[in-house]
Amino acid sequence: MASATQLHQVLLNLGTNSSHAMQASGGIMRIVVRPVTLEGEAAARHQLSPGAYVEILFSDSGHGMDEEIRLRIFDPFFTTKETGQGTGLGLSAVHGIIEAHQGAIEAASEVNVGTTFTIYLPAAVEEEAAPEEAPAPVVRGNNELIAVVDDEDMVRAFVQMALERSGYRVRAFDTAAACLETLRKKPGEFALLLTDQTMPMMKGLELAEAVRQFDLHLPVMIMSGYFSRISPDNLARIGHVSMIAKPFTNAEISQAVHRVMNGQPAVTGPTDQ
């Protein structure tokens, strides 16, 4: 019953952090999923209602954290990465997703030993299966090349995976500047620019405006979690700009791209109300 897209983001974020922690000397990443029952003191400690839960243990044998850092990892904008390697929103977003699912997350860590994140999600009550609806038709690309820009590793990887599975080629960029330079050097090579809106140095709409200085017709799609803050007048002024609201599923991003590729620009609103 959970949002598959959001839980994928949780695991991808934790995996990205683990890979960074083990980058210097390698190590082991382990995910264990098991049913548990939390009652009494155990439930109270996590501020959860007593009952059945799914426990996810996500561990690595990386460099670990000291207690001062461990106590701050879920704070917004807190990061131990070097400038340009992350916004600090990752674990804060993870915490928010787990809480939105009426769950809890905690971290245990030891320097030079590793880190373990423990996640509790309430177990869904099995209900009588509803009649299956006919699946939506699968839309596929024709090997078109798409430029994807997002400064968040987990989002960029998720979008690239979804589009490549749907028959597109993807060139991923972690900064708008790097993407802009490539688009200038290779005009006409890309069929679509798919960019995040909220990025350091240059926002998605600013990137679109810069692209319009040398390419008047390249379709642009903006990904944003703040859908209502972007003026339709700005989109019209730039021209050939569509939007899709975060979070989205594999099918939603593929269908939105397919529409744009077929000359049907669309503004796709949030699906998780």
GILINQUI-V789269 format. One record per residue. N is the residue number from 1. NEAR is the number of other C-alpha atoms within 12 Angstrom. Layout:
n = [N N]
near = [NEAR NEAR]
This chain:
n = [1 2 3 4 5 6 7 8 9 10 11 12 13 14 15 16 17 18 19 20 21 22 23 24 25 26 27 28 29 30 31 32 33 34 35 36 37 38 39 40 41 42 43 44 45 46 47 48 49 50 51 52 53 54 55 56 57 58 59 60 61 62 63 64 65 66 67 68 69 70 71 72 73 74 75 76 77 78 79 80 81 82 83 84 85 86 87 88 89 90 91 92 93 94 95 96 97 98 99 100 101 102 103 104 105 106 107 108 109 110 111 112 113 114 115 116 117 118 119 120 121 122 123 124 125 126 127 128 129 130 131 132 133 134 135 136 137 138 139 140 141 142 143 144 145 146 147 148 149 150 151 152 153 154 155 156 157 158 159 160 161 162 163 164 165 166 167 168 169 170 171 172 173 174 175 176 177 178 179 180 181 182 183 184 185 186 187 188 189 190 191 192 193 194 195 196 197 198 199 200 201 202 203 204 205 206 207 208 209 210 211 212 213 214 215 216 217 218 219 220 221 222 223 224 225 226 227 228 229 230 231 232 233 234 235 236 237 238 239 240 241 242 243 244 245 246 247 248 249 250 251 252 253 254 255 256 257 258 259 260 261 262 263 264 265 266 267 268 269 270 271 272 273]
near = [15 21 20 19 27 30 31 26 33 34 35 30 33 38 32 30 39 32 27 27 31 24 18 13 13 16 22 22 27 23 21 19 19 19 19 21 21 26 17 14 13 18 22 14 15 22 19 27 23 23 22 21 29 27 26 31 27 34 35 36 29 30 27 30 27 20 15 14 20 25 15 21 32 27 21 17 17 22 23 27 18 11 12 17 21 28 27 27 29 35 37 24 33 35 34 23 31 32 26 19 27 25 34 32 36 30 31 26 29 21 20 18 20 31 36 34 37 30 38 39 37 30 25 16 13 8 7 7 8 7 6 8 8 7 8 11 11 17 25 26 29 19 20 25 28 39 42 46 46 40 36 35 33 34 41 30 28 34 43 31 26 30 38 28 22 28 23 30 26 31 31 35 31 30 32 35 26 22 33 33 18 23 33 21 15 17 22 22 21 32 33 44 48 45 47 43 37 29 29 23 17 25 25 39 39 27 38 41 29 24 36 25 18 19 28 19 22 35 37 46 43 44 41 31 25 19 24 16 15 26 17 19 12 19 26 19 15 28 24 32 42 44 44 37 31 31 33 32 28 29 25 32 43 35 30 37 47 32 25 31 32 19 19 19 27 28 31 30 25 21 17 16 8]
